[in-house]
Amino acid sequence: MPRRTEFKRMILGLPQSAGDYPMVGATVKLAEMLQMHLVAMFADDRSLMHVAGLPFARELRPLGGGWQSIDVGQLTAEFERSTATARRLFGEVVRNCRVETSFRVEQGTAADIIASLATAEDIVVVIEPTNPAERVTQQFIRLMDSAFRTSASVMIVPCRIARLSGPIVALASGPEDPSIEAAVGIANAAREKLIIIGPAARFAPNSSLSKAVETSGGRMEFASTAALPNVAKLAGELQRWNERLLVISRGVLDDVQVPTLASLRSIPVVVVEPIAPDDAAGGKS
């Protein structure tokens, strides 16, 4: 199996609402588990300045500000307060963190900043807002879209996490699926069992992967499925395993279905990119 680029950083776009910071804490625990540098990015987006004078213009203020009319002076002060609040809340969350963390304030929209920062060695973390109204704002939709457009892998963290223990599940289209190697690394780091779900016809009984499952001492398991299921069926099938985290490769599900699955199962879902030709040829380590 060709090896993928080793993950080095988690890049987290900090949420707009203070009520979503418990999931920042959950992300910190995942970074600790995987021993990855966590980069928290706070977007200082001044693009609203040019529409501030429009009579019907409204904005969703970060960190509990709600929907309000736009005033340039007030908006500037609010940005400064929001930045200070985000820095304080993040500092509280990572106070006892056991991995390297950093807080960055970047100019521009969160979507544009993520696009400029993320590389194939990163996992971009997107936290689902607790408030349903925030999930349909243009800024959140653009952030989600931008994360999936990068060369990085993407982790969708739902607004509620149901379990902090349980097996790691890889949804694989075949034995060469990059989700398997990523899931192996995560399962080893978490000291959890790995369950690989995939179509039986694509996994030969005498393959190296099948032999690894047989000799894993119960730490790996393969569960066959006739075809890769849709989101509703997959969420139902996963109930029997009570998984802690799900790993899939890009394209197995539509991008728009991934947050739905994370929300239905109340667990993080990691979407890994297909292995680039340079990686498969050994051009990267």
Backbone hydrogen bonds, N-H to C=O, Kabsch-Sander energy under -0.5 kcal/mol:
donor,donor_aa,acceptor,acceptor_aa,energy
8,K,121,E,-3.5
9,R,121,E,-1.3
10,M,37,H,-2.9
11,I,123,I,-2.6
12,L,10,M,-0.6
12,L,39,V,-3.2
13,G,11,I,-0.5
13,G,125,V,-1.3
14,L,12,L,-0.9
14,L,41,M,-2.3
20,D,17,S,-1.7
21,Y,18,A,-1.6
23,M,20,D,-1.2
24,V,20,D,-0.6
25,G,21,Y,-1.9
26,A,22,P,-1.5
27,T,23,M,-1.8
28,V,24,V,-2.2
29,K,25,G,-1.8
30,L,26,A,-1.6
31,A,27,T,-2.3
32,E,28,V,-2.3
33,M,29,K,-2.4
34,L,30,L,-2.2
35,Q,31,A,-0.8
35,Q,32,E,-0.6
36,M,31,A,-2.2
37,H,8,K,-1.8
38,L,100,E,-2.5
39,V,10,M,-3.5
39,V,37,H,-0.6
40,A,38,L,-0.6
40,A,102,S,-3.3
41,M,12,L,-3.4
41,M,39,V,-0.6
42,F,40,A,-0.5
42,F,104,R,-3.2
43,A,41,M,-0.5
44,D,42,F,-0.5
44,D,106,E,-3.3
45,D,43,A,-1.1
46,R,44,D,-0.8
49,M,46,R,-1.9
50,H,47,S,-0.6
51,V,48,L,-1.4
52,A,49,M,-1.2
54,L,51,V,-1.6
57,A,54,L,-1.3
59,E,68,Q,-2.4
61,R,59,E,-0.8
61,R,66,G,-3.1
63,L,16,Q,-9.9
65,G,61,R,-0.5
65,G,62,P,-0.8
66,G,61,R,-1.0
68,Q,59,E,-2.4
68,Q,66,G,-0.5
70,I,57,A,-0.7
71,D,69,S,-0.5
75,L,71,D,-3.4
76,T,72,V,-2.5
77,A,73,G,-2.1
78,E,74,Q,-2.3
79,F,75,L,-2.4
80,E,76,T,-1.9
81,R,77,A,-2.4
82,S,78,E,-3.0
83,T,79,F,-2.5
84,A,80,E,-2.1
85,T,81,R,-2.6
86,A,82,S,-2.8
87,R,83,T,-2.5
88,R,84,A,-2.2
89,L,85,T,-3.0
90,F,86,A,-2.7
91,G,87,R,-2.3
92,E,88,R,-2.1
93,V,89,L,-1.9
94,V,90,F,-2.2
95,R,92,E,-0.7
97,C,94,V,-2.0
102,S,38,L,-2.0
104,R,40,A,-3.1
106,E,42,F,-2.2
106,E,104,R,-0.6
108,G,44,D,-1.8
113,I,109,T,-2.3
114,I,110,A,-2.5
115,A,111,A,-2.0
116,S,112,D,-1.6
117,L,113,I,-1.9
118,A,114,I,-2.5
122,D,119,T,-1.9
123,I,9,R,-2.2
124,V,153,S,-3.1
125,V,11,I,-3.0
125,V,123,I,-0.5
126,V,124,V,-0.5
126,V,155,M,-2.8
128,E,126,V,-0.5
128,E,157,V,-3.1
134,E,131,N,-1.3
135,R,131,N,-0.8
135,R,132,P,-0.7
136,V,132,P,-0.5
136,V,133,A,-0.8
137,T,134,E,-0.9
141,I,137,T,-2.2
142,R,138,Q,-2.5
143,L,139,Q,-1.7
144,M,140,F,-2.5
145,D,141,I,-2.4
146,S,142,R,-2.8
147,A,143,L,-2.3
148,F,144,M,-1.7
149,R,145,D,-1.0
150,T,146,S,-0.9
150,T,147,A,-0.7
153,S,122,D,-2.1
154,V,271,V,-2.4
155,M,124,V,-3.1
156,I,154,V,-0.5
156,I,269,V,-2.7
157,V,126,V,-2.7
157,V,155,M,-0.6
162,A,160,R,-0.5
162,A,266,S,-2.9
163,R,266,S,-0.6
168,I,193,K,-2.8
169,V,245,L,-2.4
170,A,195,I,-2.7
171,L,169,V,-0.5
171,L,247,V,-2.6
172,A,170,A,-0.8
172,A,197,I,-3.0
177,D,174,G,-1.7
180,I,177,D,-1.7
181,E,177,D,-0.6
182,A,178,P,-1.7
183,A,179,S,-2.5
184,V,180,I,-2.5
185,G,181,E,-2.1
186,I,182,A,-2.1
187,A,183,A,-3.0
188,N,184,V,-2.4
189,A,185,G,-2.2
190,A,186,I,-2.5
191,R,187,A,-1.1
192,E,187,A,-2.2
194,L,219,R,-3.0
195,I,168,I,-2.7
196,I,221,E,-3.2
197,I,170,A,-3.1
197,I,195,I,-0.6
198,G,223,A,-1.7
200,A,225,T,-0.6
202,R,199,P,-1.7
203,F,200,A,-1.3
204,A,202,R,-0.7
207,S,204,A,-1.8
211,K,207,S,-2.2
212,A,208,S,-2.0
213,V,209,L,-2.1
214,E,210,S,-2.1
215,T,211,K,-1.9
216,S,213,V,-1.1
219,R,216,S,-0.9
221,E,194,L,-1.9
223,A,196,I,-2.9
224,S,222,F,-0.5
225,T,198,G,-1.7
234,L,230,N,-2.9
235,A,231,V,-2.7
236,G,232,A,-1.7
237,E,233,K,-2.6
238,L,234,L,-2.3
239,Q,235,A,-0.5
239,Q,236,G,-0.8
240,R,237,E,-1.2
241,W,238,L,-1.7
242,N,238,L,-1.3
243,E,238,L,-0.5
244,R,167,P,-2.8
245,L,167,P,-0.9
246,L,268,P,-1.9
247,V,169,V,-3.0
248,I,270,V,-2.7
249,S,171,L,-0.6
250,R,272,V,-2.9
251,G,253,L,-0.8
252,V,249,S,-1.9
257,Q,254,D,-1.6
258,V,254,D,-0.8
258,V,255,D,-1.0
260,T,256,V,-0.5
261,L,257,Q,-2.3
262,A,258,V,-2.6
263,S,259,P,-2.3
264,L,260,T,-2.7
265,R,261,L,-2.3
266,S,262,A,-1.5
267,I,262,A,-1.3
269,V,156,I,-1.9
270,V,246,L,-3.0
271,V,154,V,-3.6
271,V,269,V,-0.5
272,V,248,I,-2.7
272,V,270,V,-0.6
280,A,276,A,-2.4
281,A,277,P,-1.8
282,G,279,D,-1.4
283,G,278,D,-4.1
284,K,278,D,-0.6
